[in-house]
């Protein structure tokens, strides 16, 4: 077993190399634009990842949380003239309020019904944004100022993609840390138990609906924070944030590499956006590629590309319930901390 300090040092080296990646790739505007987009949309996808991977549900409303963060940033800075820090707090609070309302309604359902209800909620949110003048209506909100997170005498501003990279990268690192800690927390372990064996969770005294709601709230905050930064990076928000492109991008990014892999959504999103930037087939062609990848993974490799790796394939066989013995079944269905660390 690797020593914790060695793992921490290795993670630190990877973090430094990741920050220097734009320069290592040439430092062009296209490279910075692509990597900033990868960081923001990866953070957006992690909000869906904790729902899909840890609760076992397919949420189709996370574009609304992403848009909520962006709209909150736009309204608070453009309409009321608040700072980016206040806009971040507003984005988090708005996402929590929306998730609380939607969670109370949608979390009463399961699986297929849950997906349909969350999709309907996303459609309602899109129509509200399209027809409410306070949210800019169909024209959206323009004129979002450059990002300014200055503290005291420390100037922290961004306008161009190269200047946005440190902020986008920090957001990505914080998101990875939050997801990592969540999966090792009591809430994360309880969410996994509620997902895999609801009856046993009830026997252990766990309130499944409360746990699902707490995870839903956490996921909303993660996606909303990404939307907040995206609003400053694009300097405009509109109803296109509810477009199915963002939804399919999230879903594909989460499942492409494999679920419950800490870097999975990052790697999946990076592959998809790299194709769009460096091997683009045009707007419609790129959307077609995204759809084909999603269908291909679901049909040919439903457990993600990581399942093709020999060690992962062997682990999957080992962890699968081999008989009907309840003790063996529970042991196989509930991974130990060592097994879980191997996934993250």
Secondary structure, DSSP 8 states (H G I E B T S, - for coil): ---HHHHHHHHHHHHHHHHHHHHHTT--HHHHHHHHHHHHHHHHHHHHHHHHHHT----S-HHHHHHHHHHHHHIIIIIS---HHHHHHHHHHHHHHHHHHHHHHHTTS-HHHHHHHHHHHHHHHHHHHHH-GGGTGGG-EE----EE--BTTB--EE-SHHHHHHHHHHHHHHHHHHHHHHHTSHHHHHHHHHHH-HHHHHHTT--HHHHHHHHHHHHHHHHHHHHHHHHHHHTEE-GGGGSHHHHHHHHHHHHHH-TT-TTHHHHHHHHHHHHHHHS---HHHHHHHHHHHHHHHHHH-TT-GGGGSHHHHHHHHHHS--SS-HHHHHHHHS--HHHHHHH-
